[in-house]
Amino acid sequence: MQTTIRKFRTLILIALVVMPTGAYAGGVEYLTNQSADYIRTFSRNAAWDNVDVVTFNPAASTFLGNGIHLSLSNQTLFGEYSATYKGKTYPADVLVPGLPSLQAAYVRDNWAAFVAFTIPSGGGSLDYAEGIPYLEPLATFASSSEAPTEGRFAGSSLNYGIMIGGAYKVLDVLSLSIGARVNIAKKSYEGEVTYGDKRAELDTQKDAVGVTGVFGLTLRPGFGLTFGARYELKTPMTFTSTTEAVNLVAQDTWAGTPLASFANDATEKRDMPGVLGLGFQWDAPLGWTVSVSYHRYFTEDADSAKDVPPSIPESGLGAYTRGWDDDYLDGWDLGVSVEYSFLSFVTVSVGYIRAVTGGNSDTYSDFEYALDSHSIGGGARVQFSKLFGVTLGVSRTFYSDGTGSLAVGFDKFDEIFKKSVIDVALGLHVSI
């Protein structure tokens, strides 16, 4: 039961990480939708026209012009998740009313200092009102041979990222940046399930803090061309669990089981993978702009198993539990956009992104299913004056179905996982 809830929670957590904010990213544990301008284009790695570049192309902050620049965005996400098992579908509706991001920069001649508040992963909550398929094999943790008659699982995941840094224009055409981001992550899981006359409950919170470095380069050789590059180092993250359980077997027996990382005071090492971002933009004549952005997510390198000292068991209470599956490959995404500016203050755009997470049938489960996707988006930015502008973006993500397997005793049964997400984003921009 507790495992069920945990697994469900993990599923929800990953769903939030990959769905709401990571809906457009090829990273299992990374969200690229961190501004309204990103939602309307899906390509900001070589942008230089708004202060959200602090997140996507930080070295370009020196090209914003002298003064203080602020950008505040919020995203509202609607979606549906489901797992189908033995002919029954377990649905979960998703509503994330607020997914905020804030970027700010102070630019003086060749120098720029910047800060950003974003949600690099997580970003929402998920509620399976009818439970999840894993409730069936989890009956053993409730010491019951009865089938689950009712169950519910809900979870949330938030990773607050606070970045500070600076950039310097080495040449009129070349700028470099360096920064550091603190990640404060919280994952919550709660659920209950009934087996016969026994009701099992689980309530867990996992907390972790990690720091990473972010490096950038922007080159603007002329002819309307801009090239951007950004590299984020792997972020070490070790989660510690705080757990309350009712009608489940003793937590000191969870070692070596899927519940190991949920035991009270247990730790789980799940580093955020390093990220390489590359971009190209051409500000063409007659108001047209074309851009391409690429991300590579080094998920294989984030596999925590190799980081656990030989003297420490891979799982168990108070020890490291493996947070990554060896079966994951590196993920990637590729976005393209076309923008058109007219009336000197209105820009409209369309964008597309293909995301490949590196997950497969060996990684899909109730715990986590990071599905490949195609997304389309569009919107407009209206610059009312040099001081104030507004961005509106709307996108839809189409996920490929994923098939995994669930073991019950000596038998295995297929599970089919589905997702769909709509994102509506609004951004406000101020320059002083």
MARLODREN-283413 format. One line per 8 residues: number of its first residue (from 1); for each residue x, y, z of C-alpha. Coordinates in steps of 0.5 Angstrom, whole numbers, plus 500, padded with zeros to 3 digits. Each point is the difference from the previous one (the first is absolute). Example, Ala and Ser with C-alpha at 12.3 -4.5 7.8 and 13.67 -1.06 7.14 Angstrom:
1> 525/491/516 ~ 502/507/498
***
This chain:
1> 500/500/500 ~ 505/505/502 ~ 504/498/494 ~ 494/501/496 ~ 500/507/503 ~ 507/501/499 ~ 500/497/493 ~ 494/504/498
9> 503/506/503 ~ 507/499/496 ~ 495/500/494 ~ 497/506/502 ~ 506/503/502 ~ 504/498/493 ~ 493/502/497 ~ 501/507/502
17> 507/500/499 ~ 499/498/493 ~ 493/502/498 ~ 499/507/503 ~ 506/503/499 ~ 504/495/497 ~ 495/499/495 ~ 504/503/494
25> 507/497/503 ~ 504/494/498 ~ 502/500/507 ~ 497/495/505 ~ 502/505/506 ~ 500/506/496 ~ 495/506/498 ~ 501/504/494
33> 494/504/501 ~ 502/506/504 ~ 497/506/497 ~ 494/502/496 ~ 505/502/494 ~ 502/492/500 ~ 493/498/499 ~ 499/504/494
41> 506/498/497 ~ 503/494/503 ~ 507/503/498 ~ 504/505/504 ~ 507/497/500 ~ 502/506/496 ~ 495/505/502 ~ 503/507/502
49> 493/504/500 ~ 497/499/507 ~ 503/499/507 ~ 498/493/500 ~ 506/498/496 ~ 503/500/507 ~ 498/493/501 ~ 501/498/492
57> 506/504/498 ~ 502/504/506 ~ 507/502/496 ~ 495/504/496 ~ 498/505/506 ~ 505/505/498 ~ 496/501/493 ~ 494/502/504
65> 502/508/500 ~ 502/504/506 ~ 495/500/506 ~ 496/495/504 ~ 496/495/497 ~ 494/495/503 ~ 496/495/497 ~ 494/496/504
73> 497/494/497 ~ 494/495/502 ~ 498/494/497 ~ 493/496/501 ~ 500/493/498 ~ 495/495/499 ~ 501/493/498 ~ 498/493/501
81> 504/494/502 ~ 498/493/500 ~ 502/492/501 ~ 497/495/497 ~ 500/493/503 ~ 496/493/499 ~ 495/504/496 ~ 499/505/506
89> 502/508/499 ~ 503/504/506 ~ 499/507/498 ~ 503/506/503 ~ 498/507/498 ~ 505/506/501 ~ 499/507/501 ~ 506/504/502
97> 497/507/501 ~ 507/504/501 ~ 507/498/498 ~ 504/507/501 ~ 507/502/497 ~ 503/507/501 ~ 507/502/497 ~ 503/507/501
105> 507/503/498 ~ 503/506/501 ~ 505/502/494 ~ 505/506/500 ~ 504/500/493 ~ 504/494/500 ~ 498/497/506 ~ 493/496/502
113> 498/498/507 ~ 494/495/500 ~ 495/496/505 ~ 495/495/498 ~ 495/496/504 ~ 497/494/496 ~ 497/493/501 ~ 506/496/497
121> 496/493/501 ~ 494/498/503 ~ 494/506/500 ~ 494/497/502 ~ 495/494/503 ~ 497/494/498 ~ 494/496/503 ~ 498/493/498
129> 493/500/503 ~ 499/493/498 ~ 507/498/502 ~ 505/496/496 ~ 501/493/497 ~ 506/499/505 ~ 495/500/506 ~ 499/493/498
137> 507/497/501 ~ 501/505/506 ~ 495/496/504 ~ 506/496/503 ~ 502/506/504 ~ 494/500/503 ~ 500/493/502 ~ 494/499/496
145> 498/495/495 ~ 494/504/498 ~ 499/504/494 ~ 500/507/500 ~ 492/503/501 ~ 502/507/499 ~ 506/504/500 ~ 502/507/499
153> 507/503/499 ~ 503/507/499 ~ 506/504/500 ~ 504/506/498 ~ 507/502/498 ~ 503/507/500 ~ 507/502/499 ~ 502/507/502
161> 506/503/496 ~ 503/506/502 ~ 506/503/495 ~ 505/505/501 ~ 505/502/495 ~ 503/505/495 ~ 503/501/493 ~ 505/504/497
169> 500/502/492 ~ 507/498/499 ~ 500/503/493 ~ 494/504/496 ~ 498/493/497 ~ 502/496/506 ~ 497/499/507 ~ 501/495/506
177> 497/498/506 ~ 500/496/506 ~ 495/499/506 ~ 498/495/505 ~ 493/497/502 ~ 497/498/506 ~ 495/494/500 ~ 495/499/505
185> 496/494/499 ~ 494/497/504 ~ 496/494/498 ~ 494/498/503 ~ 496/494/500 ~ 493/498/504 ~ 496/494/498 ~ 495/495/503
193> 497/493/498 ~ 495/495/503 ~ 502/493/500 ~ 494/496/503 ~ 499/503/507 ~ 507/503/500 ~ 501/507/498 ~ 507/502/498
201> 503/507/500 ~ 507/503/498 ~ 502/507/501 ~ 507/502/498 ~ 504/507/498 ~ 507/500/497 ~ 504/506/500 ~ 507/501/497
209> 504/506/499 ~ 506/501/494 ~ 504/505/497 ~ 503/500/493 ~ 504/504/495 ~ 497/503/493 ~ 505/503/495 ~ 498/504/494
217> 502/503/493 ~ 497/504/495 ~ 503/502/493 ~ 497/505/496 ~ 504/501/493 ~ 496/504/497 ~ 495/499/494 ~ 494/499/505
225> 503/494/502 ~ 501/497/508 ~ 503/494/503 ~ 499/498/507 ~ 503/495/504 ~ 498/498/507 ~ 503/494/505 ~ 497/498/507
233> 504/496/504 ~ 497/494/503 ~ 496/501/507 ~ 501/496/506 ~ 494/498/503 ~ 499/496/506 ~ 492/499/502 ~ 499/499/508
241> 493/497/501 ~ 495/501/506 ~ 495/495/500 ~ 494/498/504 ~ 496/493/498 ~ 494/497/503 ~ 499/492/499 ~ 506/499/496
249> 506/495/502 ~ 505/503/504 ~ 505/505/497 ~ 506/496/502 ~ 498/495/495 ~ 499/504/494 ~ 508/500/498 ~ 501/497/493
257> 492/501/498 ~ 497/505/496 ~ 498/504/507 ~ 508/500/502 ~ 500/508/499 ~ 494/501/503 ~ 502/498/507 ~ 500/505/505
265> 507/503/500 ~ 502/496/494 ~ 504/504/494 ~ 500/500/493 ~ 505/502/495 ~ 497/503/494 ~ 505/506/497 ~ 497/504/494
273> 504/499/494 ~ 504/505/497 ~ 497/503/494 ~ 503/503/493 ~ 496/505/497 ~ 502/503/493 ~ 496/505/495 ~ 500/504/494
281> 496/506/498 ~ 500/504/494 ~ 496/507/500 ~ 499/500/492 ~ 497/506/496 ~ 493/502/500 ~ 499/499/507 ~ 501/492/500
289> 504/496/505 ~ 501/493/500 ~ 504/496/506 ~ 502/493/501 ~ 501/497/508 ~ 503/494/502 ~ 501/496/507 ~ 504/494/502
297> 498/497/507 ~ 506/496/502 ~ 495/495/504 ~ 505/494/500 ~ 505/504/503 ~ 495/502/506 ~ 499/492/502 ~ 501/500/507
305> 503/493/501 ~ 507/502/498 ~ 500/505/505 ~ 498/496/506 ~ 507/498/504 ~ 501/492/500 ~ 499/500/508 ~ 493/503/499
313> 494/495/498 ~ 497/502/494 ~ 493/500/504 ~ 498/500/507 ~ 498/504/505 ~ 505/506/501 ~ 504/498/494 ~ 499/502/493
321> 495/498/495 ~ 501/500/493 ~ 496/506/497 ~ 501/498/493 ~ 499/494/496 ~ 506/498/496 ~ 496/499/494 ~ 499/507/498
329> 504/503/495 ~ 501/507/499 ~ 494/505/498 ~ 500/505/495 ~ 495/505/497 ~ 500/505/493 ~ 496/506/500 ~ 499/504/494
337> 496/507/499 ~ 498/505/495 ~ 498/507/502 ~ 498/506/497 ~ 500/508/502 ~ 495/505/497 ~ 497/507/502 ~ 507/501/504
345> 497/497/506 ~ 497/493/499 ~ 503/494/499 ~ 497/493/499 ~ 503/493/500 ~ 499/493/499 ~ 504/494/502 ~ 501/493/501
353> 505/495/504 ~ 501/493/500 ~ 502/497/506 ~ 503/493/502 ~ 501/498/507 ~ 505/494/499 ~ 494/496/504 ~ 498/493/497
361> 496/494/502 ~ 505/498/505 ~ 499/507/504 ~ 492/501/499 ~ 497/498/507 ~ 495/503/505 ~ 506/504/503 ~ 502/503/494
369> 498/501/492 ~ 504/505/497 ~ 497/500/493 ~ 502/503/493 ~ 496/505/497 ~ 499/505/495 ~ 498/507/502 ~ 497/506/496
377> 499/507/503 ~ 499/507/497 ~ 498/507/503 ~ 502/508/500 ~ 504/505/503 ~ 498/507/500 ~ 505/505/502 ~ 495/506/503
385> 506/505/501 ~ 508/499/501 ~ 498/499/507 ~ 494/495/500 ~ 498/494/496 ~ 496/494/501 ~ 501/493/497 ~ 494/494/499
393> 502/493/498 ~ 496/494/499 ~ 502/493/499 ~ 498/493/499 ~ 504/494/501 ~ 499/493/497 ~ 503/494/504 ~ 502/493/497
401> 496/494/503 ~ 505/496/505 ~ 500/493/502 ~ 503/497/506 ~ 498/494/504 ~ 498/499/507 ~ 502/493/504 ~ 495/497/504
409> 503/494/503 ~ 503/496/495 ~ 496/503/494 ~ 501/506/497 ~ 494/505/497 ~ 501/506/495 ~ 498/507/502 ~ 499/505/494
417> 502/507/502 ~ 497/507/497 ~ 500/507/501 ~ 498/507/497 ~ 501/507/502 ~ 498/507/498 ~ 504/506/503 ~ 498/507/500
425> 505/505/502 ~ 500/508/501 ~ 506/504/501 ~ 501/507/502 ~ 507/504/499 ~ 502/506/502 ~ 507/504/499 ~ 502/506/503
***
